[in-house]
């Protein structure tokens, strides 16, 4: 079976409420959605979320990559089995048009395209995307199927009152883990942590995410002050260009360090370990180039004793939520899980299925073929700013 058509959608989805962190404020999310059609008419869907602050990608550039690539040359194979579909995706490369030492060029596009192919062939061969983890040899050591998983919450309000209201909801809803965004301009991070810890209580696992907002000096000063509040880790405390200083900083603090924006590829993860600058990494499917590259990163992290979590971008629709659910329910050793926030983020859902996490953060595995979700074409059309279709020879 061959791929005969790719369709791309530049979508702009308004958020239910604005999302703030140290480097950005989002009132909507602009994403790339790709539809892959097979010769027998079966379709699959994928999504990528370009973030200039993370991978350096802007959606305009990603869109030009998509409409300018020679997809007939890259995807001309006749696929006869689920294993061959996975192999096709594993070999998928987005042609780099610039110097790319971090090997992260086009990651959001690669993610959208790869997921659309896995969704289409998963439907054709009656395989859920989660079975990729069981089939993909590099992921054999981390394969751990689960019937349900528990996601964490995020507090990312623009002011103290908003943060306090979210914290009250987090505690009422019964989450076991929570991420607090810190480093916002004008905020007093230590007082913020004190307030949130007091509201959440002592039992909830609380971690911080600075999105690279602190200088090394600020980080050292704050980390020592934060130790009494039982912070489980601090994510991306300094910008990527100051990453090397964390090697010395780690010797002075007790709180583990997680990297996010600094790890967009396996090459980045290896660099972080070589520099000895972190204890954990945040794997996000779109940031890391899709399902298979994310599996490689997780498996490699496990092999070297590095902790890892599944993260998400603000603004992921149900397509990426479904992919994240398949990853979460098939990969073992994930320290934290983020995602499945659908109804909490959007008033209108791109998928007909509502994948919003349940009480206490629990969410079931998806059992249907492919991603196991159905795109609502009417909502997709309403959110689309641009569309483009290419027939593959």
N, C-alpha and C positions, 0 to 999 in steps of 0.2 A: 504494500500500500504506500502511495506517495502523497506528499504534501502538494496541493495544487494552487493554494491561495493563502496569502497573508493579508489581514486587514488591521490597520492601526487606528487608534482613537486617542487623541489628545483630550483628556477630560479635565474639567475643573469642578471639584466637588466642594460645596460650602460645608463648613464644620458647624456643628450645633453650638459650640462656643469656641472662642479663641484659645489657642494653646501657646503658652509662653515658655521659653527657656532663655539661657544667657545670651545666645547668639541670634535668636530668631523669634518671630511672632507669626503664627499661622491663623488666618481666618478661613482659609480654604486650602485645598490640596490639589496641585496639578500633577496628574499621573499619566503614564503611558499604558494603555490597554491594547493587547494584541490578540487577534482571533486567528487561529490556524485551522484551515479547512483541508480535509483529506479527500482523496479521489471519490470515495463513496458518500461524501456529504457530511461525515462526522466532523464536528467542530470542537475545538478546545480553546480555552482562554487563559491568558496570563497577564500579569501586571508588574510594572516597575515604578518606583517613586524616586525620580532624580532629585538629589539634594546637593546644591552647589557647596554648602558648608561641610558636606561629608566626603563626597567623592569628586567634587569639582564639576559635576555635571549639571548643566542647565537643560531644561526640557526642550528648548529651541534647538540646541546642539544635538540632543538625543534624537529628536524628530528628524533632523537632517541626516543623521546616521542611518536611521531606519529607512527613509525613502531613497537614500542614495546607495544602499548596499546591493550587491548582486546575489540576491537570495537564491536564484535558480542554481548558481554555482555551488552555494554552501549547503543547500538542502535538497539536492536532486536524488537522493538515495531512495531505493525501494525497500521499505521496512516490512519485515515478515514476522517479527515477534516483539514482545515486550522488551526482551533483552537488547534487541537491535535498536529499538527506540531509545533506550537508555544510553546505548553506545553512541548513537547519533548526537544526543544532547551533550554527552561528555566531550565530544570532539568539537562542539560548537564554539567558534571564536568570533568575536566582533572585530573586524579589521580596524586596527589602531591608525588614527590619522594624526597623531602627535606623539611626542616622547612620553613613554609610559613606564617609568622605573618601578612604580608600585603595582603594576599589572592589574589595574582597576578600571582601565578605560572602558566605557560602555557597559558597566556592570548592571545598571538598571534596565537597559535595553536587553542585555543578555538574559536577565531574570525573566522579563516579560515574555520573551520569545521562547525560552526553555520551558517555562511553565505551560504555555499554550500548546507546545508539542507534547509534553508529558500528559496534559489533560486530554488532548485528542486521542493519542494512542492508548492511554489508560482506558478511555471509553471504548475504543475499538477492541482491545484485548481483555476488557472486564477486569482491570487492575486499578486499585486505588493508588494515588501518588505515594502514599506511605510505604507501599511495597518496594519503592525504589531503594529504600534503605536496606531492605533485606536482600535485594538483588545486586546492588552495587558493591563490588568486592572491597574497595577501599574503606567502606563503612561497616564492614562486618564486626569490628570490635566494639562499635557503639550501638549496634542494633538492639533495641529493647522495646518491643511493642507494648502499648498500654491502652486500656479501655477508656481512660479519662485522664486528664491532666489539670493542674491547678495553676492558673495565671496570677500574676501580681498586679497591683494597682500603681498608678502614677499620680503624683500631686504636682501640677504645673500651673498654678494660678499666678496671675499678674500682681496680686496684692495679698496682704496678710489675711483679709477676711475671706477671700476666695479660697485660699489655701486651707484655712481653718474649716470652712464648709465642706471641702472635698475630704479633708482628714476625718471629719465626723462621719461622712458617708462611708469611707473606707473601713472604719471601725465597725459601723452598723452592719455593713454588708458582709463582714466576716473574713476579709482577706488575711492571709498569713504573712504576706510580704508586700512591701511598698517602696517605691522609688520616689525621692523628693528632689525636684529640680532646684538647684542652688546657683549662686553666682549672678543672679539677675542684677542689672544696674540699679544702684541705690539701695539694695537690700542688705540687711544685716544677717549674714548667714548663720552665725552662732545662735542669735536670738530666734531665728526662724526654726532651726533644728530643735531648740529647747521647747518651743511652743508645740511643734508637731509631735515630738516624742511624748510630751505630756498628754496630748489628746489621744494619740494612738495607744498609749499604754506600753508597758515594758515587754510584752510578749511578741508583738509584731516585729518581724525582721525588717529593719529600716536601712536603706542604702541611699547614697547621694549621687547626683549626676551634675557636674559643673559645666559640661559641654565645653571644656577648655577655657573657662573664663578666668581662672586664677593664674597668677604668676607663681613660680616656684617658691618664692618667699612667702606669699600669702598662703599657699598650700601647707607649708611646714608649720606656720603659725596656727592655722585653723585646725589642722589635723590633730595637734596635741590637745587643743581645747575640746575637740569633738569626742575624744576617747571615752569620757564618762557616759555618753549617750548611746552606747552599744551600736555603733554604725558598722554594718557588716562589710561594706566596701564603698569606695569612692570612685566613680566612673569619670574618666577623661578629665582629670583635675587641671591639666595644663594643655596649651595648644600643641599640635603635632610638631611644630618646629622647635619646641623646647623639650621634646620627649626624652632626650638623652639625660637630662638632669634628674629624671626620676630614679635612675640607678642609685645615685647617692641618697636621694630623699627617702627611698624605701628602707634604708638602714636606720633612719631616724624616727620612723613612725610605726605604729602597730596595726593601723587599719589597712586591709588589703586594697590594692589598686586594680581597677578594671579599665581597659582601653576600649574605646568605641570608634570615634572618628579616625583614630590612628591605625585601625585594622580593617581594611577593606578587601584584603586578599590574603592568600596563603603566604605570599612574599612578605606582606606586612606583619603577619603573625610571627614568622620566623625572625624578622628583624627585631621585633619586640622581645622575643626570648633571647636572642643574641645580645641585646643591650641590657637584659635583666631589669626591665622597667615595669613589669606588671605581674599580677597574680592571676588575673582572669581577663577574658576578652568577650566582647559583645558581638555576636553573630546576627546580622540582619540579612534576610534573603536578598532583598533588592540591592543593598549596599555591597554584598559579597558576590553578586553575580548569578544568584539562583540557587536552586535546591542542591545540585551536585557539587558546585564549589563550596557551598556551606557545609555539606557533609565532609568534604575533604578537610576543611579547616577544623571542624569539630573532632574528627578522627585523629588528626595530627596533634591537636591540643591535648587530647586524652593520652596520646602516646608519650608526650613529654611532661606530663603532670601539670598542665596548665588548665585552670578552671574556665568554663565557657557557659554562656547563657544564650537564649534565643531572644533577640530584641525585635522591635518594629519601629517603623517611621510613623510620626503623626500623620494621619490621612490615608493609611492603607484601607482599601475597600475590602469587601467580602472575598474577592478573588485572592488577594494576598493573605487575608485572614485564614482562608481555607488551606492555602499552602503552608502557612505557619502551623496550623493545627496538625497537618500530616507530618510535618517535621517534629513537632513536639511529642506526638504520640508514637513515634518510631525511633527516636534517638534517646539513648540513656545518658545520664550524667549531667543533664542541663541544670545549672545552679538556680537560674531564675527563668521565668517565662513571661514574655510581654506580647500583647496582641489580643485578638478577638474582642476588640472594643467597639464593634460596628455601630450598634444603636446608641452607644454612649457618645460617639463622635458625629454621627450623621442622622439627619431627619429622614432622608430617603436613601434606601440601600440599593447598591448596584446589583446585588444578588437577590434572587427571590427568597432564598433561605436567610434567616436571621442567625448569624453565628456569634451573637453577643454572649460573652461568658456569663455563667450563672452565679447563683449565690455562693459566697465564699471563694469565688474565682474559678470554680470547677467548670469544665467543658468536656463533652464526650468526643471520642474519636469519630472521624468521618469514614463511613463504610462504603459509600457509593464509588463507582468507577471514576477514574480521573481525579479531579479535585472534589467531585461530589457536590458541586453547586451549579446553579443555573443563572446565567446573566439575564437581568431584566432589561431587555433591549430598549424599552420605552424610557426608562430612567437613564440608561447609557446615552441614548440619543439626546436627551435633554441636557446632559452634562458635557456633551462633546463640543469642543471648539474647532477641531479639525479632524478630518477622516482621510484615509488613504488606503488604497487596495492595490495589490500587485498579484498578477497571475504568474505562477511558476511554470516554466516550460517543461 
